[in-house]
């Protein structure tokens, strides 16, 4: 897997191998869902092609595509983190 998706206490981190390439604070995340959107930043691994969409509150491109291994559980955990922030 090229990208790893880490949920910390304050943000979602997207890592390429061991380098953090993107940080999204939970305060900037409006919603997370399974699916796909037409206009989005893609931070996905080559396989599998099953996406989660992160919708941000601010930014020119508000949607991000990611594809964590267990995307249902990841989206559930991310929604819990968003609600507590």
Beta strands, then each sheet from edge to edge (+ up, - down):
strand 1: 3-7
strand 2: 11-16
strand 3: 19-25
strand 4: 29-34
strand 5: 41-43
strand 6: 52-56
strand 7: 63-66
sheet 1: 1+ 2- 3+
sheet 2: 4+ 6- 7+ 5+
end
